[in-house]
Amino acid sequence: MTVKKTVTDQQKGTVMQQLFGLSTQRGASVTSIVLIIIVLGIAIKLMIAIVPAQIGDYQLTKTLSSQLRQANDNNETAKQFIERVNKQLSINADYDTKAEDVITFTDKKTGQLAIRKQYTVTKNFFGNVDILNRFEDNIDMAVTK
């Protein structure tokens, strides 16, 4: 009888160990690790495509605002403003951007210039899928101060 009780206790211990062993296991399956890697890869690829365009837009907006403020303070014409912006863009080593392609004037009065910035930046995501960043903003004397 004692032998039978010992075997039964061993069996109970083994079953309990298996039950508790399953609940205390930690970690991820191979499938979940692969999915996490895929999601992280897509997120990083999106950030590489979007963040530089956003930073470039921020820098362009700052440049246009400061140049517009200076042009209005100096009572410059629209043509002089365009020349000023193109000169500043070449100093900033932004050779691909021309002021004529990016801005249109909403007010051409000397000393009261106001512009609308509108352009797009296209980055390839993968294959024939592109990410299109469209930037639009009005910049006038109220914004520059």
MODELLER restraints for C-alpha pairs under 7 A, 6 or more apart:
rsr = mdl.restraints
at = mdl.atoms
rsr.add(forms.Gaussian(group=physical.xy_distance, feature=features.Distance(at['CA:49:A'], at['CA:123:A']), mean=5.88, stdev=0.5))
rsr.add(forms.Gaussian(group=physical.xy_distance, feature=features.Distance(at['CA:49:A'], at['CA:125:A']), mean=6.99, stdev=0.5))
rsr.add(forms.Gaussian(group=physical.xy_distance, feature=features.Distance(at['CA:53:A'], at['CA:121:A']), mean=6.76, stdev=0.5))
rsr.add(forms.Gaussian(group=physical.xy_distance, feature=features.Distance(at['CA:64:A'], at['CA:85:A']), mean=6.92, stdev=0.5))
rsr.add(forms.Gaussian(group=physical.xy_distance, feature=features.Distance(at['CA:65:A'], at['CA:139:A']), mean=6.72, stdev=0.5))
rsr.add(forms.Gaussian(group=physical.xy_distance, feature=features.Distance(at['CA:65:A'], at['CA:144:A']), mean=5.18, stdev=0.5))
rsr.add(forms.Gaussian(group=physical.xy_distance, feature=features.Distance(at['CA:66:A'], at['CA:144:A']), mean=6.64, stdev=0.5))
rsr.add(forms.Gaussian(group=physical.xy_distance, feature=features.Distance(at['CA:67:A'], at['CA:85:A']), mean=6.46, stdev=0.5))
rsr.add(forms.Gaussian(group=physical.xy_distance, feature=features.Distance(at['CA:69:A'], at['CA:141:A']), mean=6.84, stdev=0.5))
rsr.add(forms.Gaussian(group=physical.xy_distance, feature=features.Distance(at['CA:69:A'], at['CA:144:A']), mean=5.78, stdev=0.5))
rsr.add(forms.Gaussian(group=physical.xy_distance, feature=features.Distance(at['CA:71:A'], at['CA:81:A']), mean=5.99, stdev=0.5))
rsr.add(forms.Gaussian(group=physical.xy_distance, feature=features.Distance(at['CA:72:A'], at['CA:111:A']), mean=4.11, stdev=0.5))
rsr.add(forms.Gaussian(group=physical.xy_distance, feature=features.Distance(at['CA:72:A'], at['CA:112:A']), mean=5.83, stdev=0.5))
rsr.add(forms.Gaussian(group=physical.xy_distance, feature=features.Distance(at['CA:72:A'], at['CA:113:A']), mean=6.34, stdev=0.5))
rsr.add(forms.Gaussian(group=physical.xy_distance, feature=features.Distance(at['CA:73:A'], at['CA:111:A']), mean=6.52, stdev=0.5))
rsr.add(forms.Gaussian(group=physical.xy_distance, feature=features.Distance(at['CA:75:A'], at['CA:110:A']), mean=5.45, stdev=0.5))
rsr.add(forms.Gaussian(group=physical.xy_distance, feature=features.Distance(at['CA:75:A'], at['CA:111:A']), mean=4.15, stdev=0.5))
rsr.add(forms.Gaussian(group=physical.xy_distance, feature=features.Distance(at['CA:76:A'], at['CA:110:A']), mean=5.80, stdev=0.5))
rsr.add(forms.Gaussian(group=physical.xy_distance, feature=features.Distance(at['CA:76:A'], at['CA:111:A']), mean=6.23, stdev=0.5))
rsr.add(forms.Gaussian(group=physical.xy_distance, feature=features.Distance(at['CA:77:A'], at['CA:110:A']), mean=5.14, stdev=0.5))
rsr.add(forms.Gaussian(group=physical.xy_distance, feature=features.Distance(at['CA:78:A'], at['CA:108:A']), mean=5.98, stdev=0.5))
rsr.add(forms.Gaussian(group=physical.xy_distance, feature=features.Distance(at['CA:82:A'], at['CA:99:A']), mean=6.10, stdev=0.5))
rsr.add(forms.Gaussian(group=physical.xy_distance, feature=features.Distance(at['CA:85:A'], at['CA:99:A']), mean=6.35, stdev=0.5))
rsr.add(forms.Gaussian(group=physical.xy_distance, feature=features.Distance(at['CA:86:A'], at['CA:98:A']), mean=6.17, stdev=0.5))
rsr.add(forms.Gaussian(group=physical.xy_distance, feature=features.Distance(at['CA:86:A'], at['CA:99:A']), mean=5.89, stdev=0.5))
rsr.add(forms.Gaussian(group=physical.xy_distance, feature=features.Distance(at['CA:89:A'], at['CA:95:A']), mean=6.80, stdev=0.5))
rsr.add(forms.Gaussian(group=physical.xy_distance, feature=features.Distance(at['CA:102:A'], at['CA:117:A']), mean=5.70, stdev=0.5))
rsr.add(forms.Gaussian(group=physical.xy_distance, feature=features.Distance(at['CA:102:A'], at['CA:118:A']), mean=5.58, stdev=0.5))
rsr.add(forms.Gaussian(group=physical.xy_distance, feature=features.Distance(at['CA:102:A'], at['CA:119:A']), mean=5.57, stdev=0.5))
rsr.add(forms.Gaussian(group=physical.xy_distance, feature=features.Distance(at['CA:103:A'], at['CA:115:A']), mean=6.26, stdev=0.5))
rsr.add(forms.Gaussian(group=physical.xy_distance, feature=features.Distance(at['CA:103:A'], at['CA:116:A']), mean=5.48, stdev=0.5))
rsr.add(forms.Gaussian(group=physical.xy_distance, feature=features.Distance(at['CA:103:A'], at['CA:117:A']), mean=4.52, stdev=0.5))
rsr.add(forms.Gaussian(group=physical.xy_distance, feature=features.Distance(at['CA:103:A'], at['CA:118:A']), mean=6.14, stdev=0.5))
rsr.add(forms.Gaussian(group=physical.xy_distance, feature=features.Distance(at['CA:104:A'], at['CA:115:A']), mean=5.59, stdev=0.5))
rsr.add(forms.Gaussian(group=physical.xy_distance, feature=features.Distance(at['CA:104:A'], at['CA:116:A']), mean=5.30, stdev=0.5))
rsr.add(forms.Gaussian(group=physical.xy_distance, feature=features.Distance(at['CA:104:A'], at['CA:117:A']), mean=6.71, stdev=0.5))
rsr.add(forms.Gaussian(group=physical.xy_distance, feature=features.Distance(at['CA:105:A'], at['CA:114:A']), mean=5.90, stdev=0.5))
rsr.add(forms.Gaussian(group=physical.xy_distance, feature=features.Distance(at['CA:105:A'], at['CA:115:A']), mean=4.33, stdev=0.5))
rsr.add(forms.Gaussian(group=physical.xy_distance, feature=features.Distance(at['CA:105:A'], at['CA:116:A']), mean=6.17, stdev=0.5))
rsr.add(forms.Gaussian(group=physical.xy_distance, feature=features.Distance(at['CA:106:A'], at['CA:114:A']), mean=5.37, stdev=0.5))
rsr.add(forms.Gaussian(group=physical.xy_distance, feature=features.Distance(at['CA:106:A'], at['CA:115:A']), mean=5.16, stdev=0.5))
rsr.add(forms.Gaussian(group=physical.xy_distance, feature=features.Distance(at['CA:106:A'], at['CA:116:A']), mean=6.44, stdev=0.5))
rsr.add(forms.Gaussian(group=physical.xy_distance, feature=features.Distance(at['CA:107:A'], at['CA:113:A']), mean=5.20, stdev=0.5))
rsr.add(forms.Gaussian(group=physical.xy_distance, feature=features.Distance(at['CA:107:A'], at['CA:114:A']), mean=4.89, stdev=0.5))
rsr.add(forms.Gaussian(group=physical.xy_distance, feature=features.Distance(at['CA:107:A'], at['CA:115:A']), mean=6.86, stdev=0.5))
rsr.add(forms.Gaussian(group=physical.xy_distance, feature=features.Distance(at['CA:108:A'], at['CA:114:A']), mean=6.91, stdev=0.5))
rsr.add(forms.Gaussian(group=physical.xy_distance, feature=features.Distance(at['CA:113:A'], at['CA:140:A']), mean=6.86, stdev=0.5))
rsr.add(forms.Gaussian(group=physical.xy_distance, feature=features.Distance(at['CA:114:A'], at['CA:139:A']), mean=5.90, stdev=0.5))
rsr.add(forms.Gaussian(group=physical.xy_distance, feature=features.Distance(at['CA:114:A'], at['CA:140:A']), mean=4.28, stdev=0.5))
rsr.add(forms.Gaussian(group=physical.xy_distance, feature=features.Distance(at['CA:114:A'], at['CA:141:A']), mean=6.69, stdev=0.5))
rsr.add(forms.Gaussian(group=physical.xy_distance, feature=features.Distance(at['CA:115:A'], at['CA:138:A']), mean=5.97, stdev=0.5))
rsr.add(forms.Gaussian(group=physical.xy_distance, feature=features.Distance(at['CA:115:A'], at['CA:139:A']), mean=5.26, stdev=0.5))
rsr.add(forms.Gaussian(group=physical.xy_distance, feature=features.Distance(at['CA:115:A'], at['CA:140:A']), mean=6.23, stdev=0.5))
rsr.add(forms.Gaussian(group=physical.xy_distance, feature=features.Distance(at['CA:116:A'], at['CA:137:A']), mean=5.75, stdev=0.5))
rsr.add(forms.Gaussian(group=physical.xy_distance, feature=features.Distance(at['CA:116:A'], at['CA:138:A']), mean=4.38, stdev=0.5))
rsr.add(forms.Gaussian(group=physical.xy_distance, feature=features.Distance(at['CA:116:A'], at['CA:139:A']), mean=6.00, stdev=0.5))
rsr.add(forms.Gaussian(group=physical.xy_distance, feature=features.Distance(at['CA:117:A'], at['CA:136:A']), mean=5.41, stdev=0.5))
rsr.add(forms.Gaussian(group=physical.xy_distance, feature=features.Distance(at['CA:117:A'], at['CA:137:A']), mean=5.15, stdev=0.5))
rsr.add(forms.Gaussian(group=physical.xy_distance, feature=features.Distance(at['CA:117:A'], at['CA:138:A']), mean=6.15, stdev=0.5))
rsr.add(forms.Gaussian(group=physical.xy_distance, feature=features.Distance(at['CA:118:A'], at['CA:135:A']), mean=5.60, stdev=0.5))
rsr.add(forms.Gaussian(group=physical.xy_distance, feature=features.Distance(at['CA:118:A'], at['CA:136:A']), mean=4.39, stdev=0.5))
rsr.add(forms.Gaussian(group=physical.xy_distance, feature=features.Distance(at['CA:118:A'], at['CA:137:A']), mean=6.63, stdev=0.5))
rsr.add(forms.Gaussian(group=physical.xy_distance, feature=features.Distance(at['CA:119:A'], at['CA:134:A']), mean=6.03, stdev=0.5))
rsr.add(forms.Gaussian(group=physical.xy_distance, feature=features.Distance(at['CA:119:A'], at['CA:135:A']), mean=5.50, stdev=0.5))
rsr.add(forms.Gaussian(group=physical.xy_distance, feature=features.Distance(at['CA:119:A'], at['CA:136:A']), mean=6.74, stdev=0.5))
rsr.add(forms.Gaussian(group=physical.xy_distance, feature=features.Distance(at['CA:120:A'], at['CA:132:A']), mean=6.75, stdev=0.5))
rsr.add(forms.Gaussian(group=physical.xy_distance, feature=features.Distance(at['CA:120:A'], at['CA:133:A']), mean=5.50, stdev=0.5))
rsr.add(forms.Gaussian(group=physical.xy_distance, feature=features.Distance(at['CA:120:A'], at['CA:134:A']), mean=4.32, stdev=0.5))
rsr.add(forms.Gaussian(group=physical.xy_distance, feature=features.Distance(at['CA:120:A'], at['CA:135:A']), mean=6.00, stdev=0.5))
rsr.add(forms.Gaussian(group=physical.xy_distance, feature=features.Distance(at['CA:121:A'], at['CA:132:A']), mean=5.89, stdev=0.5))
rsr.add(forms.Gaussian(group=physical.xy_distance, feature=features.Distance(at['CA:121:A'], at['CA:133:A']), mean=5.06, stdev=0.5))
rsr.add(forms.Gaussian(group=physical.xy_distance, feature=features.Distance(at['CA:121:A'], at['CA:134:A']), mean=6.45, stdev=0.5))
rsr.add(forms.Gaussian(group=physical.xy_distance, feature=features.Distance(at['CA:122:A'], at['CA:130:A']), mean=6.53, stdev=0.5))
rsr.add(forms.Gaussian(group=physical.xy_distance, feature=features.Distance(at['CA:122:A'], at['CA:131:A']), mean=5.71, stdev=0.5))
rsr.add(forms.Gaussian(group=physical.xy_distance, feature=features.Distance(at['CA:122:A'], at['CA:132:A']), mean=4.56, stdev=0.5))
rsr.add(forms.Gaussian(group=physical.xy_distance, feature=features.Distance(at['CA:122:A'], at['CA:133:A']), mean=6.22, stdev=0.5))
rsr.add(forms.Gaussian(group=physical.xy_distance, feature=features.Distance(at['CA:123:A'], at['CA:130:A']), mean=5.61, stdev=0.5))
rsr.add(forms.Gaussian(group=physical.xy_distance, feature=features.Distance(at['CA:123:A'], at['CA:131:A']), mean=5.22, stdev=0.5))
rsr.add(forms.Gaussian(group=physical.xy_distance, feature=features.Distance(at['CA:123:A'], at['CA:132:A']), mean=6.55, stdev=0.5))
rsr.add(forms.Gaussian(group=physical.xy_distance, feature=features.Distance(at['CA:124:A'], at['CA:130:A']), mean=4.33, stdev=0.5))
rsr.add(forms.Gaussian(group=physical.xy_distance, feature=features.Distance(at['CA:124:A'], at['CA:131:A']), mean=6.11, stdev=0.5))
rsr.add(forms.Gaussian(group=physical.xy_distance, feature=features.Distance(at['CA:125:A'], at['CA:131:A']), mean=6.07, stdev=0.5))
